[in-house]
Amino acid sequence: MGVISTDVTDRAVGQSIPAQQSLGVLVALHLIPGALLTASFVLLAPVAKRLGFPPIDALLAGIVLVLVPFELGVVVRAGRRLGSPLAAVPYRFPMPARTWLWLVPTLIVVAFVGFGAYQAIEPQLIKTFFGWLPDWFVTPISVDRVGNYSREAWIVTLAAFLAINGFVGPIVEELYFRGYLLPRLDRLGRWAPLVNVTLFSLYHFWSPWQLAARILGFAPTVYAVWWKRNVYLGMVVHCTLNTISVLLVAGLVFGRL
């Protein structure tokens, strides 16, 4: 992969930051895994249906079979070239406990406000611009169609949803997007987090109607990771947000069984 500079020093923290890759390479690295996951979702959805599982299982399978190997593979391969699997992830500076105690709840509340405000316009946005997409693509878990699948299928689905969407997916995404890619945008200075979160939002090709919501809701977290040089902060916030979302969906589903 091409780079445009050798390692330089981040004066703010006195840390050597990675060689800055070309913008074209970075855009590709941000978007390719999302395109691959969306393709696998479309291909696996009919298989999930034949097996008696809701469409969300096709997306979860794609995360495990496509997304995790791609993103984790890039990070580990780059790290091994430098001597250890995580050597390519420089944003691992420690944070005081008091910072964790106020910053994490603040970012979670801000994210919920951002995502929540967007909910007011999302249905109309989907109807206006994405009405041509099949229902199973737009709503891979539909509360109105819970009865189409067995209780056992839902138990397996929701357990996988919690494990994969609540923990595995966000941990790997943060390691890749904020741990590996964000430092390679450092030459952009304070614009780096905004570019990163915008490309991260675009990468969600399987839910493009949430582009603005993700930027609005998650940009503060990306800026905080960049500010504190701590990828684990992003993991904690991302996992918490996804887990709360999964639990809310699980409550709605079980309420209909």
C-alpha positions in Angstrom: 0.0 0.0 0.0 1.3 3.4 -0.9 2.2 6.0 1.7 3.0 9.6 1.3 5.3 10.1 4.3 7.5 8.3 6.7 6.8 8.2 10.4 6.7 11.5 12.1 6.2 12.7 15.7 2.9 13.7 17.1 3.9 16.8 19.1 0.8 16.7 21.2 1.7 13.4 22.8 5.3 12.9 21.9 4.4 9.7 20.1 5.6 8.5 16.7 2.6 8.3 14.4 2.4 5.8 11.5 3.3 6.6 8.0 0.4 8.5 6.4 -1.2 6.5 3.6 -2.6 8.2 0.5 -6.2 9.4 0.6 -7.2 7.0 -2.1 -5.9 4.0 -0.2 -7.5 5.2 3.0 -10.9 5.7 1.4 -10.7 2.2 -0.1 -9.7 0.7 3.3 -12.7 2.4 4.9 -15.3 1.4 2.4 -14.3 -2.0 1.0 -15.2 -4.1 4.1 -18.6 -2.5 4.2 -19.2 -3.3 0.5 -18.1 -6.9 1.1 -20.4 -7.2 4.1 -23.4 -5.8 2.2 -22.8 -8.2 -0.7 -22.6 -11.2 1.8 -25.8 -10.0 3.5 -27.7 -10.0 0.2 -26.3 -13.4 -0.8 -26.9 -15.0 2.6 -30.4 -13.6 3.2 -32.2 -16.3 1.1 -30.2 -19.0 2.9 -31.3 -17.7 6.3 -34.9 -17.6 5.1 -34.7 -21.2 3.9 -33.3 -22.3 7.2 -36.1 -20.6 9.1 -34.2 -17.6 10.5 -34.8 -13.9 10.2 -32.7 -11.8 7.7 -30.6 -10.3 10.5 -28.9 -13.7 10.8 -27.5 -13.2 7.2 -25.9 -9.9 8.4 -24.5 -11.5 11.5 -23.0 -14.3 9.5 -21.4 -11.8 7.2 -19.9 -10.0 10.1 -18.3 -13.2 11.3 -17.3 -14.6 7.9 -16.3 -11.4 6.0 -16.0 -8.3 8.2 -14.0 -9.7 11.1 -11.4 -11.6 9.0 -10.9 -8.6 6.7 -10.5 -5.9 9.3 -8.7 -7.9 11.9 -6.5 -9.3 9.2 -5.4 -5.9 8.0 -4.5 -4.8 11.6 -2.7 -8.0 12.6 -0.8 -8.2 9.3 0.4 -4.6 9.6 1.3 -5.2 13.3 3.3 -8.3 12.6 5.4 -6.3 10.2 6.3 -4.1 13.1 6.9 -6.9 15.6 3.6 -7.6 17.3 -0.1 -8.0 16.4 -1.1 -4.6 17.9 2.0 -2.7 16.9 0.1 -0.9 14.1 -2.4 0.5 16.7 -0.7 3.4 18.3 -3.8 4.9 20.1 -3.4 2.9 23.3 -2.4 5.6 25.8 -3.8 5.1 29.3 -6.5 7.3 30.8 -7.0 8.0 34.5 -10.0 6.4 36.1 -11.7 9.7 36.7 -11.6 10.4 33.0 -13.3 7.1 32.2 -15.9 7.8 34.8 -17.1 11.1 33.3 -16.2 10.8 29.6 -17.9 7.4 28.8 -21.3 8.3 30.2 -21.1 11.7 28.5 -20.4 10.2 25.1 -23.1 7.6 25.5 -25.7 10.3 26.4 -24.6 12.5 23.5 -24.8 9.6 21.1 -28.3 8.7 22.2 -29.4 12.4 21.8 -27.9 12.4 18.3 -29.4 9.1 17.2 -32.7 9.9 19.0 -33.1 13.2 17.3 -32.6 11.6 13.9 -35.4 9.1 14.5 -37.9 11.8 13.9 -37.0 12.0 10.2 -35.7 8.5 9.5 -39.0 6.9 8.5 -39.7 9.6 5.9 -36.1 9.5 4.7 -36.4 5.7 4.1 -39.8 6.1 2.4 -38.6 8.9 0.1 -35.1 7.7 -0.9 -35.0 4.0 -0.1 -38.5 2.7 -0.7 -37.2 0.7 -3.6 -35.2 -1.6 -1.3 -36.9 -4.9 -0.1 -38.4 -4.9 3.4 -36.0 -7.5 4.6 -33.0 -5.3 3.7 -34.4 -2.2 5.4 -35.8 -4.1 8.5 -33.8 -7.3 9.0 -35.6 -7.6 12.4 -39.2 -6.7 12.0 -41.3 -6.7 15.1 -44.4 -7.1 13.0 -43.1 -10.4 11.5 -41.9 -12.0 14.7 -44.4 -14.7 14.4 -43.0 -15.8 11.1 -40.1 -17.6 12.9 -40.0 -20.1 15.8 -39.2 -19.2 19.4 -36.1 -21.3 19.1 -34.9 -19.4 16.0 -35.4 -16.1 17.8 -33.5 -17.3 20.9 -30.5 -18.3 18.7 -30.8 -15.1 16.7 -30.9 -12.8 19.7 -28.1 -14.6 21.5 -25.9 -14.2 18.3 -27.1 -10.6 17.9 -25.9 -9.7 21.4 -22.6 -11.5 21.0 -21.8 -10.3 17.5 -23.4 -6.9 17.3 -22.9 -6.1 21.0 -19.3 -7.1 21.3 -17.4 -8.8 18.5 -18.4 -6.4 15.7 -17.8 -3.1 17.5 -14.5 -4.2 19.1 -13.1 -5.2 15.7 -14.5 -2.1 14.1 -12.9 0.2 16.7 -9.6 -1.6 16.4 -9.7 -1.2 12.7 -11.3 2.3 12.2 -10.0 4.1 15.2 -7.0 2.0 16.1 -5.5 1.5 12.7 -7.1 3.9 10.2 -7.6 7.1 12.2 -3.9 7.5 13.1 -3.0 7.2 9.4 -5.1 10.3 8.9 -3.3 12.4 11.5 -1.8 14.7 8.9 -5.3 16.2 8.6 -5.1 17.4 12.1 -8.5 18.2 13.7 -10.2 17.2 10.5 -9.0 13.6 10.8 -11.8 12.4 13.2 -14.5 14.0 11.0 -13.1 12.4 7.9 -12.9 9.1 9.7 -16.4 9.1 11.1 -17.8 10.2 7.8 -16.2 7.4 5.9 -17.1 5.0 8.7 -20.8 6.1 8.3 -20.6 5.6 4.5 -19.1 2.1 5.0 -22.5 1.0 6.4 -23.9 0.3 2.9 -26.4 -2.0 4.5 -28.1 1.0 6.2 -27.3 4.1 4.1 -30.3 6.0 5.5 -28.5 6.2 8.9 -25.5 8.1 7.4 -26.2 11.4 9.0 -27.3 9.8 12.2 -24.0 8.0 12.6 -22.0 11.1 12.0 -24.1 13.1 14.4 -24.3 10.5 17.1 -20.8 9.0 16.9 -18.5 11.9 15.9 -18.0 13.0 19.5 -16.7 9.6 20.4 -14.3 9.6 17.5 -13.0 13.0 18.5 -12.6 11.8 22.0 -10.6 8.7 20.9 -8.4 11.0 18.8 -8.1 13.5 21.7 -7.2 10.9 24.3 -5.3 8.6 21.9 -7.1 5.7 23.4 -8.9 3.2 21.1 -10.3 1.3 24.1 -12.5 4.4 24.8 -14.2 3.9 21.4 -14.6 0.2 22.1 -16.4 0.8 25.4 -18.8 3.4 24.1 -19.5 1.5 20.8 -20.1 -1.8 22.7 -22.4 -0.1 25.2 -24.5 1.6 22.6 -24.9 -1.5 20.5 -25.7 -3.7 23.5 -28.4 -1.3 24.7 -29.8 -1.3 21.2 -29.8 -5.1 21.1 -31.5 -5.4 24.5 -34.2 -3.0 23.4 -34.8 -5.0 20.2 -34.8 -8.3 22.2 -37.4 -6.9 24.6 -39.7 -6.0 21.7 -39.2 -9.4 20.0 -39.9 -11.4 23.2 -42.9 -9.2 23.8 -44.4 -10.5 20.6 -43.6 -14.2 21.0 
